[in-house]
Amino acid sequence: MNQLRILHITPWFPCKRTPNHAPFVLDHVKALQPFSYNEILHMDIDEMQNGIFPTVKYGEENIDGLKIRTFRFVNFPKKWKI
């Protein structure tokens, strides 16, 4: 039998930069582990830091067997919506 595949897309997720941010999202995904294959797409947004131009950085990591892909949007003006 094929296992259900779920892609979780979230702006809230504990990561290296903010390890205590929204731990309930990670708990939710871990609870689904026995029943489905889960991947996480974390959209991390940093508004207007030191740079001039908006930048997108990509990273991958594994936490407890979960594949986490992070797109970090840096230096995006607050008036821009992603």
C-alpha positions as CSV (number, residue, x, y, z in Angstrom):
1,M,0.0,0.0,0.0
2,N,1.3,3.5,-0.9
3,Q,1.9,5.8,2.1
4,L,0.2,9.2,2.2
5,R,2.7,12.0,1.3
6,I,2.2,15.4,3.0
7,L,3.9,18.6,2.3
8,H,3.6,21.1,5.2
9,I,4.2,24.7,4.1
10,T,4.6,27.1,7.0
11,P,6.1,30.4,8.0
12,W,6.3,29.2,11.6
13,F,8.9,26.5,12.4
14,P,11.7,26.0,14.9
15,C,15.0,26.4,13.0
16,K,18.6,27.2,13.9
17,R,18.0,30.9,13.9
18,T,14.8,30.7,16.0
19,P,14.9,27.3,17.8
20,N,11.9,28.1,20.1
21,H,9.6,29.5,17.5
22,A,6.3,27.5,17.1
23,P,7.4,24.1,18.4
24,F,3.8,22.9,18.1
25,V,4.3,22.7,14.3
26,L,7.1,20.2,14.7
27,D,5.0,18.3,17.3
28,H,2.1,18.1,14.8
29,V,4.3,16.8,12.0
30,K,6.0,14.2,14.3
31,A,2.6,13.0,15.4
32,L,1.8,12.2,11.7
33,Q,5.1,10.3,11.2
34,P,3.8,6.8,11.7
35,F,1.0,7.3,9.2
36,S,2.5,9.3,6.4
37,Y,5.7,10.6,4.7
38,N,6.1,14.2,5.6
39,E,8.2,17.0,4.2
40,I,8.3,20.6,5.5
41,L,8.7,23.7,3.5
42,H,9.6,26.6,5.9
43,M,9.2,30.1,4.5
44,D,11.4,32.2,6.9
45,I,11.0,35.9,6.4
46,D,13.5,38.6,7.8
47,E,12.2,42.1,7.1
48,M,14.7,44.9,6.3
49,Q,18.0,44.0,8.0
50,N,21.4,45.5,6.9
51,G,21.4,44.7,3.2
52,I,20.1,46.8,0.4
53,F,18.6,44.2,-2.0
54,P,16.1,41.5,-1.2
55,T,17.7,38.0,-1.1
56,V,16.4,34.5,-1.0
57,K,18.5,31.8,0.7
58,Y,17.9,28.1,0.5
59,G,18.8,25.4,3.0
60,E,18.0,21.8,3.9
61,E,18.3,19.9,7.2
62,N,16.9,16.8,8.9
63,I,15.4,16.8,12.3
64,D,14.3,13.4,13.7
65,G,14.0,11.9,10.2
66,L,12.0,14.9,8.8
67,K,13.3,16.6,5.7
68,I,13.1,20.4,6.2
69,R,13.6,22.8,3.3
70,T,13.9,26.4,4.3
71,F,13.6,29.4,2.0
72,R,14.8,32.4,3.9
73,F,13.7,35.8,2.5
74,V,16.1,38.5,3.7
75,N,15.7,42.3,3.4
76,F,12.2,42.3,2.1
77,P,10.4,45.6,2.8
78,K,7.4,45.3,5.2
79,K,5.1,46.6,2.5
80,W,5.9,43.6,0.2
81,K,3.8,40.6,0.7
82,I,5.1,37.1,0.1
